[in-house]
Amino acid sequence: MATMKAGMVTTVRISPKDCISILDILDVAQVRRDNMSFASCTSLALSSLIGMARQAGIIEEPDGFAFLDKVGPYRDGKNNKVKRLTSNSLYLAAQHGSAAISLPHVNTSMPPQVMEEQALRELKDRFTKLNDRKEADIPLSMEEEKEWQTCFSVLYPDG
């Protein structure tokens, strides 16, 4: 199974000139494109240009906590956070061969935004508990460590 990366998957139309420029950017950076898809080339070129803009001081390093506030209105579904939490729980359960799946507790009679906020609060609470144990040098079980990593990737998508 391929590793999942934090972030958003988008679909964009790129002009022919910009398509060529994407490949030119990678060529200048001496990136081998032999086994890369054009989507991967586009992602890498965009990430590189954003990194250069940050280094040049054109844009600031984003605050990881601002992700939902800034990007939230552009997400393609009202319930993506709950779906992601559920998917992560299912993935963790599959990794451990567990029949018991820990789904986030969500009251489905609430509006989607309230559901997301509740699920996010529960995720933050769980992350805080696990992180406090890590910082106190209290070992986590393998399952808890994977749960900590999953919580971290959802709460801090940029690492």
HELIX and SHEET records of a PDB file:
HELIX    1   1 PRO A   16  VAL A   28  1                                  13    
HELIX    2   2 PHE A   38  GLN A   55  1                                  18    
HELIX    3   3 GLY A   64  ALA A   66  5                                   3    
HELIX    4   4 PHE A   67  VAL A   71  1                                   5    
HELIX    5   5 GLY A   72  TYR A   74  5                                   3    
HELIX    6   6 ASN A   80  HIS A   96  1                                  17    
HELIX    7   7 PRO A  112  GLU A  135  1                                  24    
HELIX    8   8 MET A  142  LEU A  155  1                                  14    
END                                                                             
